[in-house]
Structure formats: structure tokens, C-alpha cells
Amino acid sequence: MRVAFLGLLGAIVILIGGCSNDPPAITASNDASSDAALKRDCANPKWKQENLGLWYSLCRQSVHW
């Protein structure tokens, strides 16, 4: 009984320790690399066929009237 309690207590401490209110850090280099990767993927016809929904939402040019 005591071992089970200590195991449960340890699991709770680990789970609570993983929680944080801090937002994830976003760096400028991360944004630049993701923009370059998006442009590369949008130009790849194989990627377009495999990810058509993403291609329509991220890569397709909107119609301007």
C-alpha cells in the first residue's frame, strides 16, 4: 500500500512539474526558416498532392476582384 502511494505521489509531482504558464519561445530565425520551408513545400508538386488540404489553406493565392 505504501509503495503504491509513493508511486502515485511521484507521478503527480512529475505531472505538475511539467506544467507551465510561460508561452513557448518563438525566435525570429525559427520564423524565417519556417517561411523558407513553406515556400519550398508549396513549390513541390509531390508535397501538394500528399497535403492538398494544407496546400489550399497555406499556399493557394486568393482571388482578388
Distance bins in CASP14 RR format, pairs under 12 A and 6 or more apart:
PFRMAT RR
TARGET T0000
AUTHOR 0000-0000-0000
RMODE 2
METHOD distances of the structure
MODEL  1
1 7 0 0 0 0 0 1 0 0 0 0 0
1 8 0 0 0 0 0 1 0 0 0 0 0
2 8 0 0 0 0 0 1 0 0 0 0 0
2 9 0 0 0 0 0 1 0 0 0 0 0
3 9 0 0 0 0 0 1 0 0 0 0 0
3 10 0 0 0 0 0 1 0 0 0 0 0
4 10 0 0 0 0 0 1 0 0 0 0 0
4 11 0 0 0 0 0 1 0 0 0 0 0
5 11 0 0 0 0 0 1 0 0 0 0 0
5 12 0 0 0 0 0 1 0 0 0 0 0
6 12 0 0 0 0 0 1 0 0 0 0 0
6 13 0 0 0 0 0 1 0 0 0 0 0
7 13 0 0 0 0 1 0 0 0 0 0 0
7 14 0 0 0 0 1 0 0 0 0 0 0
7 15 0 0 0 0 0 1 0 0 0 0 0
8 14 0 0 0 0 0 1 0 0 0 0 0
8 15 0 0 0 0 0 1 0 0 0 0 0
9 15 0 0 0 0 0 1 0 0 0 0 0
9 16 0 0 0 0 0 1 0 0 0 0 0
10 16 0 0 0 0 1 0 0 0 0 0 0
10 17 0 0 0 0 0 1 0 0 0 0 0
11 17 0 0 0 0 0 1 0 0 0 0 0
11 18 0 0 0 0 0 1 0 0 0 0 0
12 18 0 0 0 0 0 1 0 0 0 0 0
12 19 0 0 0 0 0 1 0 0 0 0 0
13 19 0 0 0 0 0 1 0 0 0 0 0
24 30 0 0 0 0 0 1 0 0 0 0 0
25 31 0 0 0 0 0 1 0 0 0 0 0
26 32 0 0 0 0 0 1 0 0 0 0 0
26 33 0 0 0 0 0 1 0 0 0 0 0
26 34 0 0 0 0 1 0 0 0 0 0 0
27 33 0 0 0 0 1 0 0 0 0 0 0
27 34 0 0 0 0 0 1 0 0 0 0 0
28 34 0 0 0 0 0 1 0 0 0 0 0
28 35 0 0 0 0 0 1 0 0 0 0 0
29 35 0 0 0 0 0 1 0 0 0 0 0
29 36 0 0 0 0 0 1 0 0 0 0 0
30 36 0 0 0 0 0 1 0 0 0 0 0
30 37 0 0 0 0 0 1 0 0 0 0 0
31 37 0 0 0 0 0 1 0 0 0 0 0
31 38 0 0 0 0 0 1 0 0 0 0 0
32 38 0 0 0 0 0 1 0 0 0 0 0
32 39 0 0 0 0 0 1 0 0 0 0 0
33 39 0 0 0 0 0 1 0 0 0 0 0
33 40 0 0 0 0 0 1 0 0 0 0 0
34 40 0 0 0 0 0 1 0 0 0 0 0
34 41 0 0 0 0 0 1 0 0 0 0 0
34 58 0 0 0 0 0 1 0 0 0 0 0
35 41 0 0 0 0 0 1 0 0 0 0 0
35 42 0 0 0 0 0 1 0 0 0 0 0
35 58 0 0 0 0 0 1 0 0 0 0 0
36 42 0 0 0 0 0 1 0 0 0 0 0
36 43 0 0 0 0 0 1 0 0 0 0 0
37 43 0 0 0 0 0 1 0 0 0 0 0
37 44 0 0 0 0 0 1 0 0 0 0 0
37 47 0 0 0 0 0 1 0 0 0 0 0
37 58 0 0 0 0 0 1 0 0 0 0 0
37 59 0 0 0 0 0 1 0 0 0 0 0
38 44 0 0 0 0 0 1 0 0 0 0 0
38 47 0 0 0 0 0 1 0 0 0 0 0
38 51 0 0 0 0 0 1 0 0 0 0 0
38 54 0 0 0 0 1 0 0 0 0 0 0
38 55 0 0 0 0 0 1 0 0 0 0 0
38 57 0 0 0 0 0 1 0 0 0 0 0
38 58 1 0 0 1 0 0 0 0 0 0 0
38 59 1 0 0 1 0 0 0 0 0 0 0
39 47 0 0 0 0 0 1 0 0 0 0 0
39 58 0 0 0 0 0 1 0 0 0 0 0
39 59 0 0 0 0 1 0 0 0 0 0 0
40 46 0 0 0 0 0 1 0 0 0 0 0
40 47 0 0 0 0 1 0 0 0 0 0 0
40 48 0 0 0 0 0 1 0 0 0 0 0
40 59 0 0 0 0 0 1 0 0 0 0 0
41 47 1 0 1 0 0 0 0 0 0 0 0
41 48 0 0 0 0 1 0 0 0 0 0 0
41 49 0 0 0 0 0 1 0 0 0 0 0
41 50 0 0 0 0 1 0 0 0 0 0 0
41 51 1 0 0 1 0 0 0 0 0 0 0
41 54 0 0 0 0 1 0 0 0 0 0 0
41 55 0 0 0 0 1 0 0 0 0 0 0
41 58 0 0 0 0 1 0 0 0 0 0 0
41 59 1 0 0 1 0 0 0 0 0 0 0
42 48 1 0 0 1 0 0 0 0 0 0 0
42 51 0 0 0 0 1 0 0 0 0 0 0
42 52 0 0 0 0 0 1 0 0 0 0 0
42 54 0 0 0 0 1 0 0 0 0 0 0
42 55 1 0 0 1 0 0 0 0 0 0 0
42 56 0 0 0 0 0 1 0 0 0 0 0
42 57 0 0 0 0 0 1 0 0 0 0 0
42 58 1 0 0 1 0 0 0 0 0 0 0
42 59 1 1 0 0 0 0 0 0 0 0 0
42 60 0 0 0 0 1 0 0 0 0 0 0
42 61 0 0 0 0 0 1 0 0 0 0 0
43 55 0 0 0 0 0 1 0 0 0 0 0
43 59 0 0 0 0 1 0 0 0 0 0 0
44 50 0 0 0 0 1 0 0 0 0 0 0
44 51 0 0 0 0 1 0 0 0 0 0 0
44 54 0 0 0 0 0 1 0 0 0 0 0
44 55 0 0 0 0 1 0 0 0 0 0 0
44 59 0 0 0 0 1 0 0 0 0 0 0
45 51 0 0 0 0 0 1 0 0 0 0 0
45 52 0 0 0 0 0 1 0 0 0 0 0
45 55 0 0 0 0 1 0 0 0 0 0 0
45 59 0 0 0 0 0 1 0 0 0 0 0
46 52 0 0 0 0 0 1 0 0 0 0 0
46 55 0 0 0 0 0 1 0 0 0 0 0
47 53 0 0 0 0 0 1 0 0 0 0 0
47 54 0 0 0 0 1 0 0 0 0 0 0
47 55 1 0 0 1 0 0 0 0 0 0 0
47 58 0 0 0 0 0 1 0 0 0 0 0
47 59 0 0 0 0 1 0 0 0 0 0 0
48 54 0 0 0 0 1 0 0 0 0 0 0
48 55 1 0 1 0 0 0 0 0 0 0 0
48 56 0 0 0 0 1 0 0 0 0 0 0
48 58 0 0 0 0 0 1 0 0 0 0 0
48 59 1 0 0 1 0 0 0 0 0 0 0
48 60 0 0 0 0 1 0 0 0 0 0 0
49 55 0 0 0 0 1 0 0 0 0 0 0
51 57 0 0 0 0 1 0 0 0 0 0 0
51 58 0 0 0 0 1 0 0 0 0 0 0
51 59 0 0 0 0 1 0 0 0 0 0 0
52 58 0 0 0 0 0 1 0 0 0 0 0
52 59 0 0 0 0 0 1 0 0 0 0 0
52 60 0 0 0 0 0 1 0 0 0 0 0
53 59 0 0 0 0 1 0 0 0 0 0 0
53 60 0 0 0 0 1 0 0 0 0 0 0
54 60 0 0 0 0 0 1 0 0 0 0 0
55 61 0 0 0 0 0 1 0 0 0 0 0
56 62 0 0 0 0 0 1 0 0 0 0 0
END
